[in-house]
């Protein structure tokens, strides 16, 4: 079969859940037996998401091949249960960079290099290269932003050209739009949708399918009206209603028959979709019994998106533990040794996530110390592991003012230090230790109990590391260095031997957790939190 292409573009406003719709469609098509891959087009001029502020951009998602990408790739991977590639995220910045490098090499042979046709050709090349690389049956491309954004226009023009140059049976385009609900009259309004489709047609694109985000059901007359005014077949107008759990979206879309419609556009026979395993898992997630309270002590806590994959990984861990994890966010800057007890004593587990820069560091160290001393389950991820090491060095090994050189370059005990290969870098973008690296697990250890294997592969994103020159201080202490990278000897995991659950990892396990494959560290941390709750209940 020819590769089939689906483009997904949004209208009316942002935050309609285009990423979830894209992921859900991908998941359904995969459940029908197609091999699927996804590309996210990001119209901004950054070359990748790596240097963007989490407050503005949310989490930076790292792929196994080490690309720093948009957080939507996390949704795609979790729904598809599949690793994506660097070529799954295309930013305007990266396309311009390639184009300009080509121009400097003289490859345009004297032509005046222009947005049309040169930049649009580069965008089309990215789609073709991804097709070649993945050999997928279906390539879904989601365009970031909303119709009408100036910076998105080269992508739309590229889609128009691509549609024109290929067999129409191989291409479909979904326009995701919003129908506001006017409470006073109880009506759903279609005018904003009519305008955004008009805007699409102005650039030469006609949607095949319109998906309507609504908070009440889409009545027949509204479907008919959208069909008439937007020139899209009545049967190709779909409703995407609000649901409590994003993982229920595939089931809803499948019921609506949206992917059967896609198959008919692509001239394919309707295949049966088997989503039983997924639905069964999500049902379990929706019906957990007990509840535990997890405190996340971090720097970007005002914005949940900054830690998106971690929040999702905690959700996945609910399933094997049959428990709801309620997250409480703590701004680490606000935590002091005076108020830590008052703030954290109701928590059943403390998680310190990844992060950069000195702000809020002391509050995180106090939180780690509190968890350690009170036998409260503690889980430190990346920066969180470094924090656990600093606390232990200062307060147990009595190494006064021990620190990471990221926060204090003159510390007498640099227990965390810049990795050797990071020392002489002059470029910040894409130069961290990124993507998959091996971790060898020592036996016996909590880490081995958790993973039940001696070698795991995990994704990374950091410049600083446990300083092996400081290792003698840790020998014969209660902090065990339980995981390391076999090639370079870098410490990947630490744990306390005299604590029910106190584990730190230099990697980012949240990036590989999926609803149908919860990541073991999250599962065991949640299990420990549940146990902690039960042990408090038993106390007289
Ligand atoms: N700032 C730390 C480092 O660069 C931790 C990074 C992280 O948490 N992702 O090593």
Boltz pocket constraint, residues with backbone or C-beta under 6 A from the ligand:
constraints:
  - pocket:
      binder: B
      contacts: [[A, 353], [A, 354], [A, 355], [A, 356], [A, 357], [A, 381], [A, 382], [A, 383], [A, 384], [A, 406], [A, 461], [A, 462], [A, 463], [A, 464], [A, 465]]
      max_distance: 6.0
